[in-house]
Amino acid sequence: MDLGVRWKLHGDGRTPAPGAVVRPDERLSWPRTIGLGAQHVVAMFGASFVAPVLMGLDPNLAIMMSGVATVIFLLSTRGRVPSYLGCSLSFVGVAAVIRAQGGSSATVTGAVFVVGVVLFLVGVAVQRFGARIIHAAMPPIVTGAVVMLIGFNLAPVTASTYWPADQWTALLVMLFTGLAVVCLRGFWSRIAIFLGLLFGYGISWVFDRVFGRIHSVNGGTAAVDHWRLDLSAVGKADWVGLPSFHAPSFQWSAILVALPVVIALIAENAGHVKAVGEMTGDNLDGKLGTAISADGAASMLSTAVGGPPNTTYSENIGVMAATRVYSTAAYWAAAGFALLFGLCPKFGAIVAAIPGGVLGGITVILYGMIGLLGAQIWINAKVDLRNPLNLVPAAAGIIIGVGNVSLKFTDTFSLSGIALGTIVVITGYHALRAMAPAHLKSQEPLLDSGTSTYDKHEGDGSGQKDERGQSASS
């Protein structure tokens, strides 16, 4: 059985030839391949370490399970789809809501485990029936709206928790990170979040030396005097050791909050497969279902032992685009580095010591970027928001999700925020479409703007377009 673990040496093994790329089944020399693996780990450091901290989960376990998840993904796709799987930021809002309702880390991982199961089943269905089923249930207007409300629902977390911890540090970190994203080039711009974290550590240390302790909330409900950067736990941590594991716990209320994130994960995987296919010149349409299933299986395994869910990382696409090296051997090396970092508690203690003000500056940009990915889905799919069939369900669902509107059914059961907003978008769109006049209906492009060729009408091969450039309604 071909597991995609055999690679041909590309050229002289040093650099790609002019105009050429190192394909997934090729590699450079092993020292260079290992170096590229380390580069991929650094690229995903910022988001992949911030996410478990924001979710209240063990960062050591998160990085270790990201390595395991990457191995599962590479084996499942037979080495055809180069990708690193890191901790998904889409679940940060879910974790905040579940914890606000009194849920524990076990409740969070239990809810996310169920999401992994659903994602795996969606992948199986896509393998069996094709990407058309994704489009039928979740056209771009729905997917974009759900991704947007998931991101913007996080705004109160930054405003009420992280930013007030140290507003001036947060402001400086926000400005530095924004400049890094915009002004730096190539690989450096891809690790802007990581650079922002390093800057935040440094400025917090300087402020402690210059201004002394700060009086603010620090992990509790009351303001206290504390150091911005407290590294006392780092000295006590061992160099080598296992991360902390725990079993998941399942509660229906938490599961309902988490389930909408399935939509975001499908969009992430579809976009990743499409992007890699375009860069390598390979037709990866047939791997979309496998990629989705592998992501679901990896998330199930991670959350089963107390880790966070995983997803494909766009940061690593940037590294591949900059280096023109798409070798899956580099990702095997990256997975090895992640496993080693996960077995170093001292490293995890450094991550867990991220000052609240630093997280405030990072999350202002990070959460906004998550939300605006929804707008990017609309733009790519040329969604017409002048059409009330698109506008009404998206507008209602986003306001419900962002404003955390609640709908109470009984004293013990209610829907609110992300869960209620997603239900309104999906059911509202399909219900309105069933009743809308014919001139408001049009067949929209696939979720990922062309992962497959299903946009052509079966039988005629014409793919006729209407006057707005969209496929004619069937």
Summary of the structure (lengths in Angstrom):
residues: 474
radius of gyration: 22.5
end to end distance: 42.1
largest distance: 73.7
contacts: 1764
relative contact order: 0.20
helix: 64%
strand: 6%
